[in-house]
Amino acid sequence: MMMTPAVPKFALITHVTSSVGWLGAVAAFLALAVAVLGSQDPQIVRAADLAMHLTTWFVIVPLSLAALLTGIVQSFRTFFRSSPDRGSRSNVAKFEEDRQGRDRGHDRVHLRRRSGSVR
């Protein structure tokens, strides 16, 4: 199944947005933690504790899961994408060919061929 160029672009934008949002939420959490540590007022401590609890469960956890899942999707897309240097074979097929060559003991010849030292 061929994907339109808009799908990978949307996946990348979603990943970057969730990752940056997660980092911002962690920064806000740390700012609240510093406020709790530096305050003697019980109302400020209770309010910051409530805000930290809400920030954790409704912002940090969902954004971290979104960043993780979209990162996994991006990695699979990169791994299974076909490469123009070897026709239309996928990276999985290239990996399997390389693994079979190493299993037969051809790894040194294979590496020399790639580096250009074998004629």
N, C-alpha and C positions, 0 to 999 in steps of 0.2 A: 504494500500500500504506500503510495507516494504522498508525502505531506507537502502542503503548500508552504512557502517561505514564512507565512504569518504565524504558523503554529510553533516552530522553534523560537522565533522571536518573542512570541507571547510567553513561552515557557522560561526563556532567559530573563525577560523583564519581571516576571513573577518571582523568580528565584532571587534576583538582585533586590527587588523591593522588600520581600520578606526578610532577607538577610540584614539589610540596612535597618529596617524597622525593628528587628530583634535586637540589634546592637543599640539602637536608641532606647528601647525599653529597658535594657540592662543598665544603661547609663542613668536613666531616671530612677531605677531601683536603687542603684548605688548612691545617688544623691539623697534619696529618702533614708537610706541606712546611715549616711553621715549625719543627717539631721537628727536621727534618733540617738546616735551616740553622743552628739554634742549638746543635747537638750536636757534640761532638768525639769521642764514642765510636763506633767503627766498627760495633759490634753494633747500636746504636740506628739508625744510618744504614741498615744493611742491612735491618733489620726494618721500618723505616718505608718503605723503597723497595719491599720486597715487598708491604707493606700498600697502598701507593699504586697499585702495578701491579694488584693484585687488585680494589681499589676502582674503579679506572678501567674495567676490562674487564667486571666482573661486576655493578656497581651503576650507575655513572654513564652508561655507554653505553646499556644497556638502558632505564634510566629516561628518558634524554633522547629516545630513539627513541619510547618509549611516549607521552611528553608531546607530541612533535611530531605523531605520528599521530592521537592523540585530539584534539589541537587542530585538525588539518585536518578531521577528522570533524565536530567542533563547528561549524567555519566553513561547511562545506557544508550542514549541517543548517539553519543560520541563513539562508544565502543562498537555499536552495530552499524554505524554509518559506513557506506562503501567508500573506497578510496580511489581516486582517479589514476594513481600510479600502477595499479594492478587490475585494471578492468573494473568489472562490476562486483568482484568478490568482496564480501564483507570482512571486517577485521576478525571475526570469529574464524572464518575459513583461513585467513592468513596466519592467525595464531595456531590453529590446528596443524597447518603445514609446517610451521617452524618447530612446533613441538615434536612432530613425527621425525623431522630431520635431526633434532637433538637426540631422540631416542635411538636412532640408527648410528650415532657417533659422528654425524656430519657437522657438528656445531662449529668446529674450528674452520673448516672450509667455508661454511656458510658465512661466518663472520668476516673471513678474509675477502670473500667475494663482495660483500657489502662495502667493505672499506676500500676496495679497489686494488688490493695487492695481488690478487690472483688474475691471471690473464685468460 
